[in-house]
Amino acid sequence: MAGWRPERADAGELLLRAQLVLAAAIGTVSLRSSGLEPIASVTATELSGPMRRLLDATLGDGRATR
């Protein structure tokens, strides 16, 4: 919630973005622990690129970079 202030005009959007990041993190942990492939067996290094792009798109300006 970095940068979130309730009085900001975009407060609702920032809160939504933060919740989407939490949902992605919880979903990733759930799928990895369930054994669903390929996400269950990828290394942290292999997962970091796609996760970074997801976070950049969610928290950045809305465009995937890299």
N, C-alpha and C positions, 0 to 999 in steps of 0.2 A: 504494500500500500504506500510505497514511497511516493511522495508528492500529493497524496490525497488530503484534501481539506473539504469539509462538508459545504463550505460556502462557494467553492469553485463551480463554475458553470458545467464543467465536465466531470463532476464528482461521481455521478451515477455510472458513467462510462469507465472511469478509473476503477471503481469498485467491481464492476462487472469483469474487467480484465484481470483483476487480482483473483477473483473467484474462478475464472477460467484456468488460470495457472494452477490453482489448488486442485481443480478437477482433473487436470492433465497429470499432475503429480500423483494424486491418489489412484487414478486409473492406471498409470504406468506401474506403480507398485502392485496393484491388484492383479494385473495381467501377468507380470513377471512371476509373482508368487503362485499363480494358478497353473503355471507350466505352459501357457499358450505360446506356441512358436510362431514366429522367430523371436519375439520380444523376450521370452524367458531365457534364452541362451546367448543373447548378444552381450558383449563386454561393455563396461562403462564407457570405454573409448568409442566403440561403435555407436552407442546410444547418444553420446554427447552432441554429435553433429545435428541429428534430427531434432533433438530436444532444444538445442540452441536456436535453430531456425523457428521452431514452434514458439519459443519464448520471445524471440525478436519480433515475430509477426504479431504476437498477442500484446506485448508490452511496448513495442516500438511504435512506428508510425503506421502499422498495419500491413507493411510489405515484407515478405520473406527476403532476407538478404543472404548472400552466399549460396 
